[in-house]
Amino acid sequence: MSTSTTASVSTHILDTSIGRPAEGVAIELSARSGREAAWQALGGSATDADGRCKDLPALPEGTTHVRLDFAVEAYFLKFENKQADAQQDAPANRDSGAVFFPEVAITFAVKPGEHYHVPLLLNPFGYSVYRGS
């Protein structure tokens, strides 16, 4: 919960290649208190059936920057996402036989008392993020 001395973070993932939430994606949350400070791993969670991660750890007081690390490779390697590959205008087997973006790291600045919802729009060959509400 946000207070006047801390920020809060939430996220969700939509797989735009199939138009559905991305379930089971592991997410790690890290924070730091200043541009030159070391990152502190706070813990993580995974997305639910709605693609939401509702139980990310709270941010420590003094947090100025947050990093969300999305482990998307395992998600794309699941059988049910082979259909998404078939819908793409690209070879079924990627150049290396691996997922093109095996992980996505999003870093952003925060201010005390603000809530930051950071949705990830994901497909096998690209992604985008934005500050939601």
PyRosetta script that sets phi, psi and omega in degrees:
from pyrosetta import init, pose_from_sequence

init()
pose = pose_from_sequence("MSTSTTASVSTHILDTSIGRPAEGVAIELSARSGREAAWQALGGSATDADGRCKDLPALPEGTTHVRLDFAVEAYFLKFENKQADAQQDAPANRDSGAVFFPEVAITFAVKPGEHYHVPLLLNPFGYSVYRGS")
pose.set_psi(1, 139.3)
pose.set_omega(1, -178.6)
pose.set_phi(2, -78.8)
pose.set_psi(2, 138.7)
pose.set_omega(2, 171.9)
pose.set_phi(3, -125.2)
pose.set_psi(3, -178.3)
pose.set_omega(3, -178.7)
pose.set_phi(4, -71.0)
pose.set_psi(4, -11.6)
pose.set_omega(4, -178.2)
pose.set_phi(5, -109.9)
pose.set_psi(5, -3.8)
pose.set_omega(5, 179.2)
pose.set_phi(6, -134.3)
pose.set_psi(6, 159.9)
pose.set_omega(6, 172.6)
pose.set_phi(7, -103.5)
pose.set_psi(7, 166.7)
pose.set_omega(7, 175.0)
pose.set_phi(8, -132.8)
pose.set_psi(8, 157.1)
pose.set_omega(8, -174.2)
pose.set_phi(9, -135.0)
pose.set_psi(9, 140.4)
pose.set_omega(9, 169.7)
pose.set_phi(10, -141.0)
pose.set_psi(10, 164.5)
pose.set_omega(10, -179.0)
pose.set_phi(11, -155.1)
pose.set_psi(11, 163.0)
pose.set_omega(11, 168.1)
pose.set_phi(12, -151.4)
pose.set_psi(12, 162.6)
pose.set_omega(12, -177.9)
pose.set_phi(13, -127.9)
pose.set_psi(13, 131.5)
pose.set_omega(13, 173.4)
pose.set_phi(14, -115.5)
pose.set_psi(14, 124.6)
pose.set_omega(14, 174.6)
pose.set_phi(15, -83.2)
pose.set_psi(15, 101.0)
pose.set_omega(15, -175.3)
pose.set_phi(16, -72.2)
pose.set_psi(16, -14.4)
pose.set_omega(16, 179.1)
pose.set_phi(17, -74.5)
pose.set_psi(17, -22.0)
pose.set_omega(17, 178.4)
pose.set_phi(18, -124.2)
pose.set_psi(18, -2.6)
pose.set_omega(18, 177.3)
pose.set_phi(19, 68.5)
pose.set_psi(19, 32.3)
pose.set_omega(19, -177.8)
pose.set_phi(20, -136.4)
pose.set_psi(20, 159.1)
pose.set_omega(20, 175.3)
pose.set_phi(21, -63.1)
pose.set_psi(21, 149.3)
pose.set_omega(21, 177.7)
pose.set_phi(22, -94.8)
pose.set_psi(22, 107.2)
pose.set_omega(22, -177.6)
pose.set_phi(23, -92.4)
pose.set_psi(23, 141.5)
pose.set_omega(23, 172.5)
pose.set_phi(24, 83.5)
pose.set_psi(24, 17.9)
pose.set_omega(24, 177.8)
pose.set_phi(25, -85.7)
pose.set_psi(25, 123.5)
pose.set_omega(25, 178.2)
pose.set_phi(26, -73.5)
pose.set_psi(26, 138.2)
pose.set_omega(26, -179.7)
pose.set_phi(27, -131.1)
pose.set_psi(27, 131.7)
pose.set_omega(27, 175.6)
pose.set_phi(28, -111.9)
pose.set_psi(28, 139.5)
pose.set_omega(28, -179.1)
pose.set_phi(29, -113.6)
pose.set_psi(29, 130.5)
pose.set_omega(29, 176.1)
pose.set_phi(30, -130.3)
pose.set_psi(30, 156.0)
pose.set_omega(30, -179.8)
pose.set_phi(31, -143.7)
pose.set_psi(31, 159.9)
pose.set_omega(31, 172.5)
pose.set_phi(32, -145.7)
pose.set_psi(32, 159.8)
pose.set_omega(32, -178.2)
pose.set_phi(33, -115.2)
pose.set_psi(33, 70.7)
pose.set_omega(33, 180.0)
pose.set_phi(34, 128.0)
pose.set_psi(34, 152.5)
pose.set_omega(34, -177.3)
pose.set_phi(35, -60.0)
pose.set_psi(35, -32.5)
pose.set_omega(35, -176.8)
pose.set_phi(36, -96.5)
pose.set_psi(36, -4.1)
pose.set_omega(36, -177.7)
pose.set_phi(37, -73.5)
pose.set_psi(37, 156.0)
pose.set_omega(37, 176.8)
pose.set_phi(38, -75.4)
pose.set_psi(38, 149.0)
pose.set_omega(38, 176.4)
pose.set_phi(39, -71.9)
pose.set_psi(39, 139.6)
pose.set_omega(39, 176.1)
pose.set_phi(40, -114.5)
pose.set_psi(40, 117.7)
pose.set_omega(40, 176.7)
pose.set_phi(41, -71.1)
pose.set_psi(41, 127.3)
pose.set_omega(41, -177.2)
pose.set_phi(42, -103.6)
pose.set_psi(42, -16.9)
pose.set_omega(42, -177.7)
pose.set_phi(43, 123.8)
pose.set_psi(43, -170.2)
pose.set_omega(43, -177.4)
pose.set_phi(44, -161.6)
pose.set_psi(44, -166.7)
pose.set_omega(44, -177.3)
pose.set_phi(45, -163.0)
pose.set_psi(45, -164.3)
pose.set_omega(45, 176.0)
pose.set_phi(46, -142.3)
pose.set_psi(46, 155.6)
pose.set_omega(46, -179.8)
pose.set_phi(47, -72.3)
pose.set_psi(47, 146.3)
pose.set_omega(47, 179.3)
pose.set_phi(48, -90.5)
pose.set_psi(48, -170.3)
pose.set_omega(48, -177.8)
pose.set_phi(49, -61.6)
pose.set_psi(49, -22.9)
pose.set_omega(49, 176.3)
pose.set_phi(50, -91.9)
pose.set_psi(50, 7.4)
pose.set_omega(50, -179.7)
pose.set_phi(51, 75.3)
pose.set_psi(51, 11.4)
pose.set_omega(51, -177.1)
pose.set_phi(52, -101.0)
pose.set_psi(52, 149.9)
pose.set_omega(52, 176.4)
pose.set_phi(53, -119.6)
pose.set_psi(53, 97.4)
pose.set_omega(53, -170.7)
pose.set_phi(54, -93.4)
pose.set_psi(54, -5.7)
pose.set_omega(54, -173.6)
pose.set_phi(55, -125.7)
pose.set_psi(55, 39.7)
pose.set_omega(55, 174.9)
pose.set_phi(56, -66.0)
pose.set_psi(56, 147.6)
pose.set_omega(56, 179.4)
pose.set_phi(57, -61.7)
pose.set_psi(57, 154.2)
pose.set_omega(57, 176.4)
pose.set_phi(58, -69.5)
pose.set_psi(58, 150.8)
pose.set_omega(58, 176.9)
pose.set_phi(59, -83.9)
pose.set_psi(59, 141.5)
pose.set_omega(59, 177.0)
pose.set_phi(60, -71.5)
pose.set_psi(60, 154.9)
pose.set_omega(60, 175.6)
pose.set_phi(61, -58.3)
pose.set_psi(61, 140.8)
pose.set_omega(61, 179.0)
pose.set_phi(62, 89.6)
pose.set_psi(62, 1.6)
pose.set_omega(62, 179.5)
pose.set_phi(63, -65.0)
pose.set_psi(63, 131.5)
pose.set_omega(63, 177.2)
pose.set_phi(64, -116.8)
pose.set_psi(64, -22.7)
pose.set_omega(64, -179.2)
pose.set_phi(65, -138.0)
pose.set_psi(65, 144.3)
pose.set_omega(65, -179.8)
pose.set_phi(66, -129.0)
pose.set_psi(66, 145.5)
pose.set_omega(66, 174.5)
pose.set_phi(67, -128.1)
pose.set_psi(67, 128.5)
pose.set_omega(67, 172.9)
pose.set_phi(68, -107.8)
pose.set_psi(68, 123.2)
pose.set_omega(68, 177.6)
pose.set_phi(69, -108.9)
pose.set_psi(69, 114.7)
pose.set_omega(69, -178.6)
pose.set_phi(70, -100.8)
pose.set_psi(70, 120.3)
pose.set_omega(70, 179.2)
pose.set_phi(71, -90.6)
pose.set_psi(71, 85.5)
pose.set_omega(71, -171.5)
pose.set_phi(72, -89.9)
pose.set_psi(72, -13.5)
pose.set_omega(72, -177.4)
pose.set_phi(73, -58.4)
pose.set_psi(73, -49.4)
pose.set_omega(73, -178.9)
pose.set_phi(74, -60.3)
pose.set_psi(74, -37.1)
pose.set_omega(74, 177.9)
pose.set_phi(75, -60.6)
pose.set_psi(75, -48.1)
pose.set_omega(75, -176.8)
pose.set_phi(76, -72.3)
pose.set_psi(76, -20.2)
pose.set_omega(76, 178.8)
pose.set_phi(77, -83.0)
pose.set_psi(77, -8.3)
pose.set_omega(77, 178.0)
pose.set_phi(78, -65.7)
pose.set_psi(78, 146.6)
pose.set_omega(78, -178.1)
pose.set_phi(79, -54.2)
pose.set_psi(79, -43.6)
pose.set_omega(79, -174.3)
pose.set_phi(80, -65.6)
pose.set_psi(80, -13.3)
pose.set_omega(80, 179.5)
pose.set_phi(81, -94.4)
pose.set_psi(81, 1.7)
pose.set_omega(81, 174.9)
pose.set_phi(82, -63.2)
pose.set_psi(82, -30.7)
pose.set_omega(82, 177.1)
pose.set_phi(83, -61.0)
pose.set_psi(83, -38.1)
pose.set_omega(83, 179.9)
pose.set_phi(84, -63.7)
pose.set_psi(84, -40.2)
pose.set_omega(84, 178.0)
pose.set_phi(85, -60.7)
pose.set_psi(85, -40.9)
pose.set_omega(85, -177.8)
pose.set_phi(86, -64.8)
pose.set_psi(86, -25.8)
pose.set_omega(86, -179.2)
pose.set_phi(87, -82.1)
pose.set_psi(87, -11.3)
pose.set_omega(87, -177.1)
pose.set_phi(88, -83.7)
pose.set_psi(88, 152.9)
pose.set_omega(88, 175.0)
pose.set_phi(89, -88.1)
pose.set_psi(89, 57.3)
pose.set_omega(89, -177.6)
pose.set_phi(90, -153.0)
pose.set_psi(90, 161.5)
pose.set_omega(90, 178.9)
pose.set_phi(91, -59.1)
pose.set_psi(91, 146.0)
pose.set_omega(91, 178.8)
pose.set_phi(92, -62.2)
pose.set_psi(92, -35.9)
pose.set_omega(92, 177.8)
pose.set_phi(93, -99.4)
pose.set_psi(93, 119.7)
pose.set_omega(93, 179.4)
pose.set_phi(94, -67.5)
pose.set_psi(94, 167.4)
pose.set_omega(94, -175.2)
pose.set_phi(95, -46.6)
pose.set_psi(95, -49.6)
pose.set_omega(95, -175.7)
pose.set_phi(96, -97.4)
pose.set_psi(96, -1.3)
pose.set_omega(96, -174.7)
pose.set_phi(97, 79.6)
pose.set_psi(97, 3.6)
pose.set_omega(97, -179.0)
pose.set_phi(98, -111.4)
pose.set_psi(98, 168.6)
pose.set_omega(98, 176.0)
pose.set_phi(99, -67.7)
pose.set_psi(99, 133.7)
pose.set_omega(99, -175.9)
pose.set_phi(100, -61.3)
pose.set_psi(100, -47.4)
pose.set_omega(100, 175.0)
pose.set_phi(101, -112.6)
pose.set_psi(101, 91.9)
pose.set_omega(101, -178.2)
pose.set_phi(102, -71.0)
pose.set_psi(102, -22.6)
pose.set_omega(102, 176.8)
pose.set_phi(103, -150.7)
pose.set_psi(103, 154.7)
pose.set_omega(103, 178.7)
pose.set_phi(104, -128.0)
pose.set_psi(104, 125.4)
pose.set_omega(104, 177.5)
pose.set_phi(105, -115.6)
pose.set_psi(105, 124.1)
pose.set_omega(105, -179.9)
pose.set_phi(106, -117.5)
pose.set_psi(106, 124.3)
pose.set_omega(106, 179.5)
pose.set_phi(107, -117.6)
pose.set_psi(107, 134.8)
pose.set_omega(107, -179.3)
pose.set_phi(108, -149.6)
pose.set_psi(108, 157.9)
pose.set_omega(108, -180.0)
pose.set_phi(109, -90.1)
pose.set_psi(109, 146.1)
pose.set_omega(109, 179.3)
pose.set_phi(110, -130.5)
pose.set_psi(110, 158.6)
pose.set_omega(110, 176.1)
pose.set_phi(111, -123.8)
pose.set_psi(111, 145.4)
pose.set_omega(111, 179.2)
pose.set_phi(112, -54.7)
pose.set_psi(112, 141.2)
pose.set_omega(112, 176.2)
pose.set_phi(113, 84.0)
pose.set_psi(113, -7.8)
pose.set_omega(113, -179.2)
pose.set_phi(114, -97.3)
pose.set_psi(114, 149.2)
pose.set_omega(114, 171.7)
pose.set_phi(115, -104.4)
pose.set_psi(115, 137.4)
pose.set_omega(115, -178.7)
pose.set_phi(116, -121.6)
pose.set_psi(116, 112.2)
pose.set_omega(116, 174.1)
pose.set_phi(117, -103.4)
pose.set_psi(117, 120.8)
pose.set_omega(117, -173.0)
pose.set_phi(118, -121.5)
pose.set_psi(118, 90.7)
pose.set_omega(118, 178.1)
pose.set_phi(119, -75.0)
pose.set_psi(119, 145.2)
pose.set_omega(119, 175.4)
pose.set_phi(120, -113.4)
pose.set_psi(120, 120.3)
pose.set_omega(120, 173.9)
pose.set_phi(121, -98.4)
pose.set_psi(121, 119.8)
pose.set_omega(121, -165.5)
pose.set_phi(122, -127.7)
pose.set_psi(122, 142.8)
pose.set_omega(122, 167.3)
pose.set_phi(123, -148.0)
pose.set_psi(123, 170.9)
pose.set_omega(123, -174.1)
pose.set_phi(124, -60.7)
pose.set_psi(124, -20.6)
pose.set_omega(124, -174.8)
pose.set_phi(125, -122.1)
pose.set_psi(125, 12.2)
pose.set_omega(125, 179.0)
pose.set_phi(126, -179.1)
pose.set_psi(126, 170.6)
pose.set_omega(126, 177.6)
pose.set_phi(127, -157.6)
pose.set_psi(127, 161.4)
pose.set_omega(127, 171.8)
pose.set_phi(128, -147.3)
pose.set_psi(128, 156.9)
pose.set_omega(128, 179.5)
pose.set_phi(129, -135.8)
pose.set_psi(129, 161.9)
pose.set_omega(129, 176.8)
pose.set_phi(130, -158.4)
pose.set_psi(130, 164.1)
pose.set_omega(130, 173.7)
pose.set_phi(131, -85.7)
pose.set_psi(131, 113.4)
pose.set_omega(131, 179.3)
pose.set_phi(132, -90.5)
pose.set_psi(132, -163.3)
pose.set_omega(132, 179.9)
pose.set_phi(133, -124.4)
pose.dump_pdb("model.pdb")
